[in-house]
């Protein structure tokens, strides 16, 4: 595997850019796919957002300063793309984000790419009720097993705030599962 610093340098050099971008996509596409999928829930929507994410990364690689890790920067782009997509979709259908997420969870039953059972569906329903930031933090910590420091870098927030948000999200999910 190529070192991140070397990859960034190659991405910024026109003569190495195509090969470096192929390496970048192959290295990060699965992790970014699942990150986005946990936000938008739908496979086809996830593919669209993932494609837009890589387009933005490609177009904006010259503005990457290296203040954070490359994957943190890409996760931030992916997160913003996914949230913008949901906002756009809720405006298009003239429903609020909560109703959009409830419908997305219900649609998981028919999604051929969803491999979960009833318990997974209930968990997704519980997660859908969380405020946006708590949902992001819970998904990154619980499903992706990211360290608080990594999440802090991606979401640009304090570790202490993340721990509190994760704790609150866990309690809300627990309460939801007990009630349903």
VEXGUDO-586151 format. One line per 8 residues: number of its first residue (from 1); their letters; for each residue z, y, x of C-alpha. Coordinates in nm, 2 decimals. Example, Ala and Ser with C-alpha at 12.3 -4.5 7.8 and 13.67 -1.06 7.14 Angstrom:
2
1	AS	0.78,-0.45,1.23 ~ 0.71,-0.11,1.37;
END
This chain:
180
1	XXXXXXXX	0.00,0.00,0.00 ~ -0.09,0.35,0.12 ~ 0.18,0.60,0.20 ~ 0.22,0.87,-0.07 ~ 0.17,1.15,0.18 ~ -0.15,1.00,0.31 ~ -0.28,0.95,-0.04 ~ -0.22,1.31,-0.13;
9	XXXXXXXX	-0.40,1.43,0.19 ~ -0.70,1.20,0.11 ~ -0.70,1.32,-0.26 ~ -0.74,1.67,-0.13 ~ -1.03,1.58,0.11 ~ -1.37,1.57,-0.06 ~ -1.50,1.29,0.16 ~ -1.20,1.06,0.08;
17	XXXXXXXX	-1.13,1.18,-0.27 ~ -1.32,0.91,-0.47 ~ -1.16,0.62,-0.29 ~ -0.82,0.78,-0.29 ~ -0.84,0.85,-0.66 ~ -0.93,0.48,-0.72 ~ -0.62,0.38,-0.52 ~ -0.41,0.63,-0.72;
25	XXXXXXXX	-0.52,0.50,-1.05 ~ -0.47,0.14,-0.95 ~ -0.13,0.21,-0.82 ~ 0.01,0.41,-1.11 ~ -0.19,0.32,-1.42 ~ 0.04,0.05,-1.55 ~ 0.36,0.24,-1.50 ~ 0.21,0.55,-1.66;
33	XXXXXXXX	0.06,0.35,-1.94 ~ 0.40,0.21,-2.04 ~ 0.57,0.55,-2.00 ~ 0.32,0.71,-2.23 ~ 0.32,0.41,-2.47 ~ 0.69,0.45,-2.52 ~ 0.63,0.81,-2.62 ~ 0.32,0.78,-2.85;
41	XXXXXXXX	0.37,0.41,-2.94 ~ 0.00,0.34,-3.03 ~ -0.21,0.16,-2.77 ~ -0.54,0.35,-2.84 ~ -0.35,0.69,-2.83 ~ -0.19,0.58,-2.51 ~ -0.52,0.50,-2.35 ~ -0.65,0.85,-2.45;
49	XXXXXXXX	-0.34,1.03,-2.31 ~ -0.35,0.82,-1.99 ~ -0.71,0.92,-1.94 ~ -0.63,1.28,-2.00 ~ -0.34,1.25,-1.75 ~ -0.56,1.12,-1.47 ~ -0.82,1.39,-1.54 ~ -0.54,1.66,-1.51;
57	XXXXXXXX	-0.41,1.49,-1.19 ~ -0.76,1.49,-1.04 ~ -0.84,1.85,-1.14 ~ -0.50,1.98,-1.03 ~ -0.43,1.78,-0.71 ~ -0.49,2.09,-0.50 ~ -0.20,2.26,-0.67 ~ 0.04,1.97,-0.58;
65	XXXXXXXX	0.27,2.12,-0.32 ~ 0.47,1.82,-0.24 ~ 0.80,1.97,-0.36 ~ 0.85,1.64,-0.55 ~ 0.72,1.29,-0.52 ~ 0.36,1.24,-0.64 ~ 0.46,1.00,-0.91 ~ 0.73,1.24,-1.04;
73	XXXXXXXX	0.46,1.51,-1.06 ~ 0.22,1.26,-1.24 ~ 0.50,1.15,-1.48 ~ 0.57,1.51,-1.57 ~ 0.20,1.56,-1.64 ~ 0.19,1.23,-1.85 ~ 0.50,1.33,-2.04 ~ 0.36,1.68,-2.12;
81	XXXXXXXX	0.03,1.53,-2.22 ~ 0.20,1.27,-2.45 ~ 0.42,1.54,-2.61 ~ 0.12,1.77,-2.66 ~ -0.08,1.49,-2.81 ~ 0.20,1.41,-3.06 ~ 0.24,1.78,-3.15 ~ -0.14,1.81,-3.20;
89	XXXXXXXX	-0.14,1.49,-3.41 ~ 0.15,1.60,-3.63 ~ -0.03,1.94,-3.69 ~ -0.36,1.76,-3.77 ~ -0.19,1.55,-4.04 ~ 0.04,1.83,-4.14 ~ 0.36,1.63,-4.10 ~ 0.66,1.69,-3.88;
97	XXXXXXXX	0.71,1.49,-3.56 ~ 0.99,1.28,-3.71 ~ 0.76,1.15,-3.99 ~ 0.48,1.10,-3.74 ~ 0.71,0.88,-3.53 ~ 0.84,0.69,-3.83 ~ 0.48,0.61,-3.93 ~ 0.39,0.51,-3.57;
105	XXXXXXXX	0.69,0.26,-3.57 ~ 0.57,0.12,-3.90 ~ 0.22,0.08,-3.76 ~ 0.36,-0.13,-3.47 ~ 0.38,-0.43,-3.71 ~ 0.00,-0.43,-3.73 ~ -0.06,-0.34,-3.37 ~ -0.21,-0.64,-3.19;
113	XXXXXXXX	-0.09,-0.50,-2.85 ~ 0.28,-0.49,-2.97 ~ 0.45,-0.81,-2.86 ~ 0.80,-0.73,-3.00 ~ 0.99,-0.90,-3.28 ~ 1.19,-0.75,-3.57 ~ 1.48,-0.66,-3.33 ~ 1.23,-0.47,-3.11;
121	XXXXXXXX	1.09,-0.29,-3.42 ~ 1.45,-0.19,-3.52 ~ 1.51,-0.06,-3.17 ~ 1.19,0.14,-3.19 ~ 1.29,0.28,-3.53 ~ 1.63,0.38,-3.38 ~ 1.46,0.55,-3.08 ~ 1.22,0.73,-3.31;
129	XXXXXXXX	1.52,0.91,-3.48 ~ 1.64,1.06,-3.15 ~ 1.56,1.42,-3.05 ~ 1.26,1.44,-2.81 ~ 1.46,1.49,-2.49 ~ 1.71,1.21,-2.57 ~ 1.41,0.98,-2.65 ~ 1.25,1.05,-2.32;
137	XXXXXXXX	1.57,1.00,-2.12 ~ 1.66,0.68,-2.31 ~ 1.31,0.53,-2.26 ~ 1.30,0.62,-1.89 ~ 1.65,0.49,-1.82 ~ 1.65,0.18,-2.05 ~ 1.30,0.05,-2.04 ~ 1.17,0.18,-1.70;
145	XXXXXXXX	1.51,0.14,-1.53 ~ 1.46,0.47,-1.35 ~ 1.75,0.62,-1.16 ~ 1.90,0.95,-1.29 ~ 1.78,1.13,-0.98 ~ 1.42,1.02,-1.05 ~ 1.44,1.13,-1.42 ~ 1.60,1.46,-1.31;
153	XXXXXXXX	1.30,1.53,-1.08 ~ 1.05,1.44,-1.36 ~ 1.22,1.63,-1.64 ~ 1.35,1.91,-1.41 ~ 1.70,1.89,-1.54 ~ 2.05,1.81,-1.40 ~ 2.17,1.46,-1.34 ~ 2.49,1.54,-1.54;
161	XXXXXXXX	2.29,1.66,-1.83 ~ 2.08,1.34,-1.82 ~ 2.39,1.12,-1.82 ~ 2.53,1.30,-2.12 ~ 2.20,1.28,-2.31 ~ 2.16,0.91,-2.23 ~ 2.52,0.84,-2.35 ~ 2.46,1.03,-2.68;
169	XXXXXXXX	2.12,0.86,-2.73 ~ 2.29,0.52,-2.68 ~ 2.56,0.60,-2.93 ~ 2.30,0.71,-3.19 ~ 2.09,0.40,-3.14 ~ 2.40,0.18,-3.17 ~ 2.50,0.36,-3.49 ~ 2.15,0.33,-3.63;
177	XXXX	2.14,-0.05,-3.56 ~ 2.48,-0.10,-3.72 ~ 2.37,0.08,-4.03 ~ 2.03,-0.09,-4.06;
END
